[in-house]
Amino acid sequence: MKTLVVVTHPSIQTSVINKRWVEELKKYPEKYTVHELHKVYPDGNIDVQKEQQLIEAHHHLVLQFPVYWFNCPPLLKKWLDDVFTYGWAYGSKGGDKLKNRKAALAVSAGIKKEDYSEGGKYRYTLEHLLSPFEITFRYCNADYRSFFAFYGTEYETSASELEKSAQNYLDFINNL
Protein backbone atom coordinates (compact mmCIF):
# COMPACT_ATOMS: atom_id res chain seq x y z
CA MET A 1 0.00 0.00 0.00
CA LYS A 2 0.99 3.60 -0.54
CA THR A 3 2.19 6.20 1.92
CA LEU A 4 -0.08 9.14 2.66
CA VAL A 5 1.91 12.34 3.12
CA VAL A 6 -0.18 15.07 4.74
CA VAL A 7 1.51 18.34 3.83
CA THR A 8 0.65 21.40 5.86
CA HIS A 9 2.36 24.56 4.68
CA PRO A 10 0.39 27.82 4.46
CA SER A 11 2.55 29.18 1.62
CA ILE A 12 3.97 26.17 -0.19
CA GLN A 13 4.56 28.26 -3.33
CA THR A 14 7.21 30.35 -1.54
CA SER A 15 8.71 27.42 0.35
CA VAL A 16 12.10 26.08 -0.62
CA ILE A 17 12.39 22.80 1.27
CA ASN A 18 8.77 21.66 1.58
CA LYS A 19 8.03 22.64 -2.01
CA ARG A 20 11.02 20.62 -3.24
CA TRP A 21 10.00 17.62 -1.12
CA VAL A 22 6.47 17.74 -2.57
CA GLU A 23 7.85 17.94 -6.11
CA GLU A 24 9.98 14.86 -5.46
CA LEU A 25 7.13 12.89 -3.89
CA LYS A 26 4.83 13.69 -6.82
CA LYS A 27 7.27 11.97 -9.20
CA TYR A 28 6.17 8.65 -7.68
CA PRO A 29 2.35 8.64 -7.52
CA GLU A 30 2.36 4.85 -7.33
CA LYS A 31 4.16 5.08 -3.96
CA TYR A 32 2.98 8.32 -2.36
CA THR A 33 -0.25 10.25 -2.07
CA VAL A 34 0.53 13.91 -1.44
CA HIS A 35 -2.35 15.53 0.43
CA GLU A 36 -1.91 19.29 0.81
CA LEU A 37 -4.23 20.50 3.56
CA HIS A 38 -4.10 24.20 2.68
CA LYS A 39 -5.11 23.43 -0.90
CA VAL A 40 -7.91 21.03 0.08
CA TYR A 41 -9.21 23.10 3.00
CA PRO A 42 -8.44 26.78 2.36
CA ASP A 43 -11.33 27.68 4.67
CA GLY A 44 -10.14 25.32 7.43
CA ASN A 45 -13.35 23.26 7.38
CA ILE A 46 -12.10 19.68 7.45
CA ASP A 47 -14.17 16.78 6.10
CA VAL A 48 -13.42 14.34 8.91
CA GLN A 49 -14.94 11.25 7.29
CA LYS A 50 -13.05 11.89 4.03
CA GLU A 51 -9.78 12.31 5.93
CA GLN A 52 -10.32 9.17 7.97
CA GLN A 53 -11.08 7.16 4.83
CA LEU A 54 -7.95 8.55 3.19
CA ILE A 55 -5.81 7.42 6.11
CA GLU A 56 -7.46 4.00 6.14
CA ALA A 57 -6.66 3.57 2.43
CA HIS A 58 -2.91 3.90 3.11
CA HIS A 59 -0.45 1.77 4.99
CA HIS A 60 1.86 4.55 6.20
CA LEU A 61 1.17 8.12 7.36
CA VAL A 62 3.70 10.96 7.23
CA LEU A 63 2.95 14.46 8.47
CA GLN A 64 5.10 17.02 6.63
CA PHE A 65 5.30 20.60 7.86
CA PRO A 66 7.57 23.52 8.69
CA VAL A 67 8.21 24.06 12.39
CA TYR A 68 6.32 27.26 13.32
CA TRP A 69 7.01 28.82 16.69
CA PHE A 70 8.41 25.47 17.85
CA ASN A 71 5.22 23.67 16.86
CA CYS A 72 3.19 22.75 13.78
CA PRO A 73 1.09 25.10 11.64
CA PRO A 74 -2.40 25.67 13.13
CA LEU A 75 -4.25 23.81 10.36
CA LEU A 76 -2.34 20.61 11.14
CA LYS A 77 -3.24 20.88 14.83
CA LYS A 78 -6.89 21.37 13.85
CA TRP A 79 -6.66 18.39 11.48
CA LEU A 80 -5.29 16.19 14.27
CA ASP A 81 -7.97 17.37 16.70
CA ASP A 82 -10.77 16.82 14.17
CA VAL A 83 -9.62 13.59 12.51
CA PHE A 84 -8.11 11.58 15.37
CA THR A 85 -11.45 11.05 17.09
CA TYR A 86 -12.51 8.83 19.96
CA GLY A 87 -13.87 5.59 18.56
CA TRP A 88 -11.81 5.94 15.39
CA ALA A 89 -8.19 6.67 16.41
CA TYR A 90 -8.36 5.65 20.05
CA GLY A 91 -10.74 4.59 22.79
CA SER A 92 -12.34 1.54 24.31
CA LYS A 93 -15.10 1.33 21.69
CA GLY A 94 -13.30 0.63 18.43
CA GLY A 95 -10.69 3.29 18.09
CA ASP A 96 -8.11 1.14 16.35
CA LYS A 97 -7.77 2.69 12.89
CA LEU A 98 -4.20 3.83 13.55
CA LYS A 99 -3.17 0.67 15.36
CA ASN A 100 0.16 -0.63 14.01
CA ARG A 101 0.06 1.91 11.15
CA LYS A 102 3.57 3.25 10.56
CA ALA A 103 3.62 6.99 11.19
CA ALA A 104 6.36 9.57 10.97
CA LEU A 105 7.07 13.27 10.64
CA ALA A 106 9.00 15.27 8.06
CA VAL A 107 9.83 18.78 9.21
CA SER A 108 11.76 21.77 8.08
CA ALA A 109 13.25 23.97 10.76
CA GLY A 110 14.51 27.47 10.21
CA ILE A 111 17.02 27.24 13.01
CA LYS A 112 20.38 25.48 12.73
CA LYS A 113 20.69 22.03 14.27
CA GLU A 114 23.22 23.14 16.88
CA ASP A 115 20.70 25.67 18.22
CA TYR A 116 18.27 22.76 18.77
CA SER A 117 20.36 21.19 21.53
CA GLU A 118 20.46 21.25 25.32
CA GLY A 119 23.55 23.45 25.12
CA GLY A 120 22.29 25.46 22.18
CA LYS A 121 20.56 28.80 21.90
CA TYR A 122 17.04 27.38 22.49
CA ARG A 123 18.04 24.61 24.97
CA TYR A 124 15.64 22.02 23.52
CA THR A 125 16.17 19.43 20.82
CA LEU A 126 13.77 18.92 17.97
CA GLU A 127 13.07 15.49 19.53
CA HIS A 128 11.79 17.28 22.63
CA LEU A 129 9.69 19.76 20.68
CA LEU A 130 8.12 17.05 18.50
CA SER A 131 7.40 14.69 21.40
CA PRO A 132 3.66 15.58 21.49
CA PHE A 133 3.34 14.03 18.03
CA GLU A 134 5.14 10.89 19.13
CA ILE A 135 2.92 10.65 22.22
CA THR A 136 -0.20 11.17 20.10
CA PHE A 137 0.75 8.38 17.72
CA ARG A 138 1.69 6.07 20.57
CA TYR A 139 -1.58 6.86 22.37
CA CYS A 140 -3.38 5.75 19.20
CA ASN A 141 -1.24 2.58 19.07
CA ALA A 142 0.38 3.63 15.80
CA ASP A 143 3.92 2.51 15.04
CA TYR A 144 5.73 5.83 15.39
CA ARG A 145 8.94 5.81 13.34
CA SER A 146 10.52 9.15 14.35
CA PHE A 147 11.10 12.13 12.07
CA PHE A 148 13.10 13.44 9.16
CA ALA A 149 14.35 17.02 9.50
CA PHE A 150 16.01 19.68 7.45
CA TYR A 151 17.59 22.38 9.63
CA GLY A 152 18.54 25.96 8.83
CA THR A 153 15.90 26.97 6.31
CA GLU A 154 16.29 30.59 7.43
CA TYR A 155 19.71 30.48 5.79
CA GLU A 156 20.54 30.09 2.12
CA THR A 157 20.31 26.49 0.93
CA SER A 158 22.47 25.36 -1.98
CA ALA A 159 20.99 23.42 -4.87
CA SER A 160 23.04 20.38 -3.90
CA GLU A 161 21.80 20.54 -0.29
CA LEU A 162 18.24 20.80 -1.55
CA GLU A 163 18.61 17.79 -3.86
CA LYS A 164 20.33 15.76 -1.17
CA SER A 165 17.54 16.50 1.30
CA ALA A 166 14.89 15.42 -1.23
CA GLN A 167 16.66 12.10 -1.83
CA ASN A 168 17.27 11.54 1.88
CA TYR A 169 13.60 12.26 2.56
CA LEU A 170 12.51 9.59 0.07
CA ASP A 171 14.98 7.14 1.61
CA PHE A 172 13.52 7.91 5.04
CA ILE A 173 9.95 7.23 3.89
CA ASN A 174 10.92 4.10 1.97
CA ASN A 175 12.53 2.69 5.10
CA LEU A 176 9.62 3.25 7.49
N, C-alpha and C positions, 0 to 999 in steps of 0.2 A: 504494500500500500504506500501511497504518497505521503509526503510530509507537508503539513499545513504550516505556512509561515504567516503569522499575523503581524503585519507591519503597521506601526503607529508612529507616524511622523507628520506633524501639522504642516510642514512645508517641504515635502519630499523633492519638489522641483529645484530647490536651492541647496539641497543637501549634497554633500560630496560622498561621504561614506555610505550612508543608507541607500542613497540613489544608486550607487555603483553595485551594492550588494543585490538590490532588487533587479537591476539589469542582468546580473549574472544568473540569478535564480530563474528568471524568465526564459533563459536559453534552454532550460530543461523542464518543460511543462509536464513531461511524463513522470518526473520525480518530485516536483514541488508545485504546490498551489500557493501563489502569492496573493494574500488577502489584505488589501490596504484599507484600513478602517476609516481614514479621513476621506477617502474617495467614495466608499460605500455608504458612510453615515456622516455626510457633511453637517447635518443638523444635530448629530449626537443621539438620535433616536434609534436605538439598537433593536433589531429583530432577534429576540432571544432564541426562539425556536429555530430560525434559520442558522444562527451561529452554532447552536448545539448540534444540529444535524451536520453542519460542515465539519465540526470537530470529530464527530462520530464516524464520518466517512474517511478519516485519515488515521494512519497508524501513529505518527509522530506529530508533536505540536511544538513550534518554536515561536516565541514572542520576540520580535525585533523592534528596537526602539532606541532613540537617543536618550541618554541620561539627562533629565531636566531637574535642576535644583535637587540633585542627589536622589531622584526618584524617576518614575515613568511619566510620560505625558498624561494629562488628565483623562483623555478619551480611553486609554488603555485601562486605567483604574476603573472607570465606569463600565467598560466591557467586562472586566473580571467580576465586578460586583453584580452586574446584570446576568451574565451567562453562567457563572459557576454557582448555580442555585442548589438549595437544599432539595434532596430527592433526585437530583440529576448528578451533581459533582461530588456530593458528600451526603452523609446522613444515614440514619438507621432504616429508613424506608427507601430502598433503592440506592440512589446516590453513588453509583459505581461507574459512571461513564468515563471517568478519567483513570480508573484503576488500571495499573500496570502500563498505561500509555506513556511512552517516552516523551519527556518534555524538557525544554531547554530555553535559554535566553540568548539573544545576540544583541549586544549593546555597543553604541558608540559613546565615548566619553570625551568631553572637551579637554579635560585636565590630563596632564601627563601621568603615567603610571606611578612614578616615584612620589607624586603628591597624594596618591591613593595608597598610603601605607601608614602604619602606626607611628612611624617617625617622620612622616611627610607633612606637608602643609595643612592637610585636612584631617589627619590623624585616623582616618578610617579607610579600610580597604574596600574595593568594589565588592568583594565577597560579603563584607558586613552590610553594605548598603543594599545589596540585592537579596539579602537573606529573607525578607518577607515573601518574595516570590518562591524561593525554595520551600519555605514553611507552608505556603499555600498549596503548592503541588504535593508536598508530602501529606498534608492534611486530607487531600483528596485521593490519596493512595496512588498518585501518579509516580512514574519512575523518573525522578528529576535527575538530569544529566549535566548539570552545571551551566556555565555560560561561555560564550565567545565574546571577546571585547576588542575594540580598537580604541586606543587611548590617544589623546592629544589632538582632537579634531579642531581645537581652537587655533592650532598652528598649521602652517602650510604643509600639505601632504604631497609627496612626490608621486608621479604617475606609477613608478615601480612599487612604492609602498601601497598604493591603492589597489593595484593588480594583485599583489601578494596577499593583501587582506581578503580580497574577493575569493581567491583560490583557497586560502586557509579556512574561510567561512564555509565553503562547500565541503571541504574535508571534514570539518567539525560536524556538520549536519549528517554527512554520509556515514560517520562513525558513531552516531548516537546509539 
